[in-house]
Amino acid sequence: METISNIFHNDPLPPLGARANQSIKLRKFIISPYDSRYRTWETFLLVLVVYSAWICPFELAYLRNLSWKTFLVDNIVDSFFAIDIILTFFLAYLDRKSYLLVDDPKRIAARYLSSWFVFDVCSTIPYQLLGKIFKKHENGLAYRLLSMLRLWRLRRLSELFARLEKDIRLNYYWIRCTKLISVTLFAVHCSGCFNYLIADRYPNPAKTWIGAAIPNYRSESLWVRYVTAIYWSITTLTTTGYGDLHAENPREMLFSICYMLFNLGLTAYLIGNMTNLVVQGSCRTRNFRDTIHAASHFAARNQLPEHIKDEMLSHICLRYKTEGLKQKETLDSLPKGIRSSIACNLFLPVIEKVYLFHGVSFTCMLQLVTEMEAEYYPPREVVILQNEAPRDVYILVSGAVEERVEIDGTEKVTKVCMF
């Protein structure tokens, strides 16, 4: 039996007449993108992507001379992505037209070369190493700027979040919140590093945003300088604007203008997404309250008796509770075979205990349960009116029902059934 985890991993759809769980045979040396070992490799690369996203702006702004440990780690990380480029030439891909895996090496290579190959290579070249080879010192700004191409690897995180949002095993709300928080932290980190880079490269340190607040800031620890830059970035992003850190020269003013314009779009993106998440959770409750208010206003305007008003409100409250279950919508979206299995599991044990069906064949009861539906009624709700020809048969599963008959203008209870 196919498991839930396999269903939501974007596995290829089988062709008509084929089995969904059959093993996919690929050519020799071709890797399936759904292989568990390759997925482990992808997960490992995602960890390296997070490292690259943080270290690239940080090295550009703060580390003019890389230590041998940082230099070694960066080149090891680049080597892993270089290995991934080679593996991609042997990685089968899913054809969006036929929904079949393509394992032809020529087609795989042609597709990769015409898509992300150039960008992947440019983001993997060890520019710091080239700086050491072709220059007397490796802290040239041009090579450090080229190292920022490693941020291209962030597309892997975007693909990851797109896949996680479709995974029913995970909470969609928290996945979206994690994505929004990650985007915000990355924007704050990059802007803080870039603003510090501008100040650090300015000829007059005293006429910089950090030099005006912290004289001889270059003698401060790396931690103090980084926290100060992040502090400026967050206060600018949130439009708090304490005024203790501000632009001091035209370069910083221009960057601040660009950053604030970027913040307009980022803030709109964050507010729009958070509003959508909040509205999805509160829209149903708001509609319920509006319906209750409309029903109460209707009863007051038409001077309805109190017991009729209570019946109206009870019915609306019960409908609100049962709508949250989404039972009918869920069943209607399923094929007939699955609906029959669910109906047998839910209703067959119930009707087997009903005296009306004693002696009825099992086949007949199976046909009956497929037509059964669950109904909920609030207290004092009229189910069948007197002298009404009912079209349904009701089986009391839980609760109580009274039979009321009007005799000589007086309503009397003739029978009470409880379960």
N, C-alpha and C positions, 0 to 999 in steps of 0.2 A: 504494500500500500504506500502511496506517495505521501510523504510527510508535509506538514505545513511549511517547514523551513525550506524545503525544496521548491515549493510552489512560488514563493515570493522572492526568488533570487534571479528573476529575469531569465529563467531557463527557456530554451527555444520551444516554440509550439510544434507539436508533432504534425506531420502531414496527414491528410484524411486517410483513415484506414490503418494508421500506425498506432502503436501503443505509446503513451506518454512517458512510460518509465523504462523504455528499452534503452540499453546502453548504446551510446553514440560512438561508432568506430571511426577514428580519424586516421589520416595517413601517418606514416612513421615520422617521428621527430616533430609532429604538430601538437601543440598544447591546446587543450580545451579551456576556454575562459571560465568554465564552471567547475573545473577540477579543484578539489579542496586544497591541494598543495599550492596552486597558483593563487587562490584566494588568500592563503596565509601570506604569500609573498606580497600581495597587494596591501594587506593590512600592515605589514612591516614597512612598506614604502610610505604609507600614510603617516606613520610616526615620523619618518624622515622629512616628509613635507611640512609637518608642523614645526619641526626644528628649523628647516630652511626659511619658513615664513617669519620666524622670530629673529634668526641670526643675521639674515641678509641686511635689513635696515640698520641693525645694531652695529655690525661690522663697518658698514659704510660711514656711520656717524662717529663712532667712538674709538674704533680700533685702527689707528693709522699703521701700526706695526703689529701684525698678527704674531701671537706666540706660536711656538712650534706645535703645541698641543692643538690649538684651534685650527691651525693650518692643516695638520694631519687629519683631524676629524672632518673638516670640510672636504678634503680630497677623497676620503673614504666614502662619505655620503655621495659625492659626485660619481664615484665608481659604481655604486649600487644602481644609480639611475642610468649609467652607461650600460650596465648589464641588462637592465630592463628594456633599453632600446633594442638590444640584440634579441632578447626574448620576444619582443613584439613582432619581429619578422617571422616567428614560428608560432604565433598565436592566432588560432582560428577566430573568425568573427561571424556575427549573426547578420545574415542578409535580411534587410528590412522589407524586402518584397516577398521573398519566399519563406521567411522565418526559419531558414535552415542554416546550419553552420557551414561556412566556407573553409575548406582545408587545403585549397590549392595554393602552394607557396608563391606562385607568380601573382595571383590575384591578391594575396595577403600583402606582398611587398608593394605592389602597385598602389593599393589602397593606402598603406601607411606612408609611402613616399609622397603621395599627393595630398596628405592631410597634415598630421602633426609632426612628421619626422624632423623638418627643419627647425621648428620651435623646440622640440625636445633636445636636439643636438646643441642648439645655442644656449639652452638652459643647463647643459651638462658640462660644457667646456670649462676646465679649471683656470679661470682667468687670473686668479692670484698666482698660480704656478707660472703662467706665461709672464706675469709681471716680474717674477724673480729671474726668469731666464733672459728676458730681453731688456731688463733695466737693472741698474746697480742696486736699487732698492724696490721692494714690492708694494710700497704704499702709494703708488700712483693713483690719482683720483679716477682716471679713465678706466683702469682695470677694475677698480672697486665699483664703479657705476655699471660696468658690464656684468659684474657678478649679480646685480639685481635681476638679471634675466632669469635667475633661479626661481623667482616668484611665479613663473609660468606653471610651476608644478602645482600651484593652488587649484588648478582645474580638477585635480583628482579629488580634492575635498568637496568641491561643488558636486561632482558626480556621486560622491559618498552620501551627502545629505539628500540628494534626489532619490537615492535608493532607500535610505533609511526612512524617508517620509512615506514610502509605500509599504514598509514592513509592518504588518499588523501586530507583530509581537512587541513592538515598541509604541510608546505613547506619542502620538503626533504632536500634541501640545508642547511637550518637553523637547522634542526634536527641533521644532521650530524655534523655541526659546534659546536652545543651545546654539543654533545657527545664527540667530540675531546677536547673541552675546559675543560669539566668535568674530562676527563681522565688525562689531563695535570695538572690541579690544584690538583687533588688527589695525583698524583705522587710527585708533589712539596711539598705538605703538609706532606706526609708520610716520604719522605727522610729528610726533615728538622727536623722533630720530632725525627727520629731515630738517626740522627747525633748529635743532642743535647743530647739525652739519653746516647750515647757513651761518650761524653765529661763530662756529669754530673756524670757518674759512674767511671770515671778515677781517680786513686789515687792522681795524682798531677794536680790540676786545672790549674796551670800555663802552663803546657805542653799540653794544648788542643787548638783546633782551635778557640774557643770563648774566652778562658782565655788569650790567647796571644794577642788578640785584645782588650778585655775588662777585665782588672783586677777586681777581686771581682765581677764577673758577676752575681753571685747568689744573690747579694744584689740589683741588678737592678730589675725593675718591670717585671712582666710576659710579658707585651706587648713588651718591648724592647728585651727581650730574644727570643720571638717568631718571631718577625720581622727580627731579625738578622739571625735566622736559615733559614727562608724563603728566605731571601736575598742570603745566601750562596747557597741554593738549586737551585734558579732560575739562578744565574750566572754559576753554574756548568752545569745545564741542557742545557742552551743556549750556552755553551762553551765560554762564555765571558772571564772568568778567570781574574778578576782584580788583584788577588794576595793578597788582603788585608785580606782575610779569607782563610786559607788553613790547611791541615792536619799537626798535630804536633807530633803525636805518631803512632806506628804501627797499633793500632786498627782503628784509623781514616783513615790511609792510605789504609788499607784493605777495609774499607767501601766505601771510595771514588772510589777505583778501581771497586768494584761491582756496585756502582751507575753509574759510567761512562759507564760500559759495558751495564747496563740496558738502559742507555740513547741512546745507539746506536740503540737498537731495537725500543724504543719509538719514537725516531726521524724518523726512517725509516717508522714506522707506520703512524705518523702524516703527513710526507711529501707525502707518497704514497696516503693517503686519500685526502689530500688537492689538490694534483696534479690531481687526478681523478675527483674531483669536478670542478676544473678550466678547465680541458680539455673537460669535457662534455659541458661546456658552450661556449668554444672557438673553438672546433673542426669543427663545421659546418661553422663558419665564415672563418676559415683557408682554408677549402676546397673550399669555394666560391672564396676567393682571388686567390687560385692556379688555379682554372678554368678560371677566368678572365685573369690571366697572360698567361695561355696556349693559350687561344683564341686570345689574342692580338699578341702573338708571332707567332701564325699560320697565322694570317692575314698579318703581316709584312713580314714573310718569303715567302709567296706566292703572295705578292704584290696585295692583294685584294683591290678593291675600298673602299673608306671611308664609303659609305652608307651601303655596305655589312658588313663591320666591325661593324658599329653601330647597325645593325640588330642583329648580333651575340651577342654583349654585352647586348643589350636590352633584348634579349630572356633569357640569363643567369641570368640577374638581376631579371627578373620577375619570373623565375623558383625558384630562391633563396627565394623570398618573399612568393610564394605560397607553397613551401615545408615546410616553418615554420608553416603553418596552419595545415599540416598533415591531410587534409580532406579525401583524398582517403584512406590512411592507417586506419584512424579511422572508416570509413564506412565499409571497407572490413573486419574489425575485428568483426563487429556486425552481429547478425543473420538476416535472410532475413526479418522477420516481423518488426524488428526495423528499418532496412534500408528503407522499404516501408513507414513506418510512417514518417521518416525524409524526404524522397523524397516528400511525399504529402505536408508536412508542408512548404518545401522550394520552390518547383517548381509548385505546383498546382495553387497558386494565379497568377503566371506568365503566364502560358499557357491559363488560362481562359480569359486573356485580349488580346490574339493573335487572329487576325481575321481568321487565317487559321483553328482554332479549334472552331469557333462559330457554334453552332448546333450539335457538337459532344457530344455523351452521356457521362455522368459522369463516367460510368464504364470504357469506353475506355480511358478516360484521366487518370484515376487511373493506368491503365496498362502502359500508356506511361511514366508517371512520374517516375515509378520504373526503367526505362531504361535511364533516363536522367543523365547527368554528367555536372558539372561546368567546363568550360574551360576559361583560361585567356590568352590574347594575348597582346604583347607589341605594341607600336605605329609602324605603317608602316609594320606590319607583314602580309605576304601573307597567307590567310586562305585557299582559293581555287584557283587553277591555272586555266587559261583559257583553255577550251576544256577538262578539267578534269572531270571525272564522280565521283561526291562526293557520299560518302556512308553514310553521316550524314546530319541531318537537324539542322541548327544553328538558335537559337532564341537570338536576341540581347537584352540583359537586361540592360547593361550600356555601354556607349561609342558611337563610331561612326564607320561606315564601308563605304568604297567606292567601287563602281564597276568600274573597269578600263578595257577598251577594246582597243586592238591594231588594229588600222585601217590604212592600207597603211603604215605600219612601224612607225606609230605615236600612242603613248598611250594617250587615252582620258578618262576622268572621265564622265561616263554616268549617274550615280545615286549615291546619297549620302543619307544614312539613319543614323539618330541620335536618341539617347534615353537618 
